[in-house]
Amino acid sequence: MTRIPAGSASLLGMGAIVIGLCAGTGIWGCARAQEDRALAAAQDPTLPPAGFGTLRQEDVSLRLQTPSLQVQVVPLDEAVIRLLATDTYTSLHRLAESKRAEIATVAGRYGIREPTVFLVSFFALAPQARYSPDDLTITSQNRLFRPLQILPLSPLWGGQQLNQRETATALYVYEDGIRVFDPFVVEYLAVRNTSWEQILRELERERSSVLARAAAAGKP
């Protein structure tokens, strides 16, 4: 089993502080606390430094395919995306930041310490391909997780039907408890992807390489 990076473990303690703040301030106070914690997480010195990764987005993507659709799922955990090539990291980081307030509001509404966010896209392989957004589930640590909130990123999202080669994209917000540095399973309808365990090995190798590159460049 892959060890959780120290930065991820440190966020658990920060989450407990957020819960205490939420108890007395309600949804909006909790959302503000979540935003503050997100800023602190981005500056966490135990995270791998940004700008030294070489992985592609495809390297950390989980794909599922039905006769009419291809589904792609990418975790937006900062400790994961910092291992990607600089342009890709910057793009995904800015995407998450652009929705940070909405994610924090969802977390506050449900009293969540550490929401887990995934970038999800549905690509149509056939004409008039229908998709069911709520049926994308994740199993982690023997628990089944369904999305608490879906934040659309493309205007095609609402129709739940795509023409051939069209793509609908959204951010999926799940409750805390999904451990992205342990194996988990993504499932859409009857299709499962269990390849995250193999991806974790690549992430561990790249993390070591990133730290070495950063040290050679004089960046702690």
N, C-alpha and C positions, 0 to 999 in steps of 0.2 A: 504493500500500500504506500502511495506517495505521501511524503511528509508535507504538511501545510506550511507555506512560507511564514516566517516570523511576522511579517506585516499583516497577514490575514488573521493570525491568532491575536495580535494586539488589538484589532478592531473589535473583537468580542467584548473586551473590557470596556471599550468606548461605547459599545451598544448598551451596556448596562446603565451607563450614565445617562444616555438618551432616554431610556425607559423611565428613569427617575424624573427627568425633566418633563416628559410627556404626561406623567400622572397628574401634575398640577396645572398644566397650561392648556390642555385640550388639543384639538386637531391642529390649529394653526401654530401653537407653540411647539408642538411636536414636529411639525413640518420644518419650522425654523431650526430646531435642534438637529434634524436629519440633514439639512443643508449645511450647517456648521460642521457636522461630522464628515460629510462628503468632502468638504474643503480640506479638513485635517487629513483625511485618508489620502487625498491627492498629493499632500506634502509629506507623507510618512516616509522617513528616511530608510525604513527597513524594506520598502518596495524596491524592485530593481529599477535602476535609473532609466528614464526614457531616452530614446535616441540612439540606442545601441543594439536594438533587436534586428533580426533578419528574417523572421518568419513571415509568411504570407497569411492573409485572412483565411484562405482556403485550408491552411495547415491547422487551424483551430476551429474549423467549421464542422458541424455534424449535419449530414444530409440524409433525408428520407425521401423515398420516391414511391408514388402511387401510379396507376396507369395514366392519370391526367395531370399530375402535379409533381414538382420537385420542391421540397421544403428544406431550407437551410437555416441552421440555428447557430448563433455565435455568442458565447458568453462575453459580457462587457465588464467583467471584473478587471480592475486596474492592474492587478498583478499578472493577469493573462495578457492583456493588450499591450502592456509595456514591452513584451517580448517580440512584438511585431515590428516590421520595418517602419522607419520613421513616418513616412507619409501615411501609411495605413493606421498606425497608432494615432497620429494627429487627427485623422478623419473620424475615427471611432470615439476618441476622447471628446472631441468637440460635439459629436452627436449626442453622447451621454450628457454632457454639460448643458446642451440646449434644452434638455428635458429634465434637468435636475430638480427644478421647482415642482414639476408635476409628479415626479417620482417621490419626492419628499412628502407631497400632499397625500399620495396614496399610502405611503408608509405611516403617516400620522393618523390617517383614517382607520387603519387596521391595527395600530399600535405595534408596528413591526420595528425591530431593532435594526436589522440589516437586510433590506430587500435585495433580491438577486435579480439582475436585469439581463435579458438576452435580446439580441437583434434577430428577428425572425423574418424570413421572406418566403413567399409562395410564388413559384414560377410555373406558368401554365404550359404544359406540354401538348395540350390538345385544345380545340375550340370549345368555348363555353365551359371551361373547367370550374367546377364549384369547389369551394374550400370551406372548412369549418374551423374558424380561428380558435375557439375555446377548447378544441379537442387535442391541443398540443400539451402533453403532460411530461413531467420529469420525475423519475424515481431516484431518490438519493437517500442513502442510509436506511433503506427499507421503508421509506415514506413516499407516498404519491403526492406530487405537487401539481396543482392546477393554477393557471394564471389568475391573479387577483385583479389585475387591470391590464388592458391592452391600450397602448398609446400609438395610434396610427401615424405613420410617416409619409404615406402616399395617398393621393386622392382616390385611388382605386379600391382602398380598403373596405369601404362601407358596403359595396355591392355583393361581396362574397362570391363573385363569379368573375373569371378572367378570360379574355380572348387568348388565343394561342400566342405565346412568347411575351405576354404581359406579366408584370411582377407587382405584387402588393407587399409592402414592408411595414413593420411595426416594432415597437419595443414592448416586450412582455415583462411585466413586473410580477415576480413570485415572492412569497413570504420567505423569511429567513429560514435557514435549515438546509439549503442546498449547498453542499460543500464542493466547490468547483475544483479543489485539489485532491479530491477522492473520486473514484469512478462513479459515474451516474449514467442513467439511461434516458434517452429521449424517445418519446413515442407519439405517433400521429395516427389515429385510427388503429389499424392492426399492424402498422409498420414500426419496427423498433430499430434504434441505432445504439450499439453498445461500444462504439469505438473510442470513447473518451479515455478509457484506460490506456490505450495505446498512445493517444495524443499526449497524455500526461508525461510519458517517458520523454517525448520530444521537448515538452515544456521544461522539464528538469534539465535536459542537456543545454537548451538555449539559455536558461537562466544562468547556468554556470558560465557560459560563453559571454553573456551580457556583462556579468560582474567582472570577468577578466578584461573585456574590452574597455569597460569604464575605468578600471584600475590602471590600465596601460595609458589611458588618456588623461589620467590624473583627476578623475571625477569619482568622489567617494560613493 
